[in-house]
Amino acid sequence: MNRIFPLVAAFSLLLLSGCSDPINLANFQRIETGMTLDEVEKILGGRKPHSYESIKTWQGSNSRSITVEVDDRGLVVNKTHDGFKR
């Protein structure tokens, strides 16, 4: 039993860390003007956005979202977020 507890605890932490929502304020702050859409997708956990023309939006849990606007070269020119506590 004493040997199993550390393994169970480590496994539980690993599972919990994999379940965190990448649509969060820390990741929003990592997004910079001039980044490519691929770079933004990597920051946001590899998810593909909902797209409407040059506007790309990622939906997270609890009604949180991150939206970026890209130019004709696919580079970020603007970013906004919604639903984050300040």
N, C-alpha and C positions, 0 to 999 in steps of 0.2 A: 504493500500500500504506500509506503513512504517513497518508493521509487516512481510510482505511477503519478502521484500528485504533480511533481514538476513538469512531467510530460503533458499532462492534461492542461495545466495552466498555460504552458507555452503554446500548445495547439489552439487553445481558446483565444489567446491574444492574437495569434496569426490570423484566425478566422475573423475576429472583430476588426482588425486593421484592414483587411481586404474588403470589408463591407462599408467603409466610410464613403460618403457621397462626395465625388470630386467637384460637384457644383457648390463651391463654398467661397467665402470672401478671400481666403488666402490664395486660392488659385486664380480668382478674378484679378487680384493685385499682381500676379505674375505675368499676366497678359500685357503686352506692350504694343504700341503703335509700330507698324512696320513688320510685325511677325507674319509669317505665312499661316494659312488656315491649318496646314498640317501641324505646325508648332502648337497652335492653340488646341487642336484635337488631342495632342499628346499630353498637354497640361491637364486637360479635362478627362483623362482616363481612356482616350481612344474612341470616345463616343462620336458619332456623326451628328451634326446639328440638324434641326428643322430649318429649312431654307426658304426664303422668299427673296428672289433677286439677289441683291448684295447684302441682305440681312441674314445672319446665321444665329440661331438661338438654341441653347442647350437647356433642357428642363431638368431640375433636380427634385429632391424630395421637399415636402412642406412648401410647395408653391415657389421655390427659389428658381431663378433663371439667370443665365449670363447670355448677353447678346453682343455680337460684334458686327460691325459693318466693314466690308472689304471693298477695295477698289477693283478696277478691271484687271489688275495683275494678281489679285487674290491676297493682297496685303491688308492687314488691319489698319483702319483709319479712325475708328471710334469704337468705344466699348461702354456698355451699361450693365447694371445688374438690378435685380428686383427680388424682394423677399428676405434679404439678409438683415439680421438685427444689428443695430449700430452700437 
